[in-house]
């Protein structure tokens, strides 16, 4: 149990930083895609950006779910609730899931 308690903090750091990384990369890819629409990027470049955005959003959603489950497990096992991390993970999950649904809708539409 002592080893598991010492491993929780690094897991929080790694998962939290990964969550932020994939969120920022997703925002950058979305920005590049929107900029490419106005700048007239090639169709293949736009499709590559959409496929990359879909991949990173999917990773973000899965990682957010694991992070939320880990935060709730940590709260139950230790009694310490990481409320700010939980709220940020829920916001990240909801934004990325909505963006992924919109992206899937657009890819089915066009």
C-alpha positions, 0 to 999 in steps of 0.5 A: 500500500505504501508503494501505491500511495507513493505512485499516485502523485507521479501518475497525477502529474503524468496524466494531468500533463498529458491531458493538457498536452493533447488538449493544446495540440487539439486546439492548435490543429483546430486553429490550423484547420480553420486558418487553412479554410481561409488561406486556401490550403490543399484538400489533402492538407485539410484532410490530414489536419482533420484526421490528426484532429480526430486522432488527438481528440479521441486520445483526449477523450479516453485519457480524460475518462481514465483521469476522471476515474483515477481522481474518483478512485483516489478520492474514495481511497484517501478521502482527499478530493481533487475538485479543481482537477476533476472540474478541469477534466470534465470541462476538457472531456465535454469540450473534446467530446462535443468537438469530436461529435461535430467533426464526425458529423462534418465528415459524414456530411461532406 
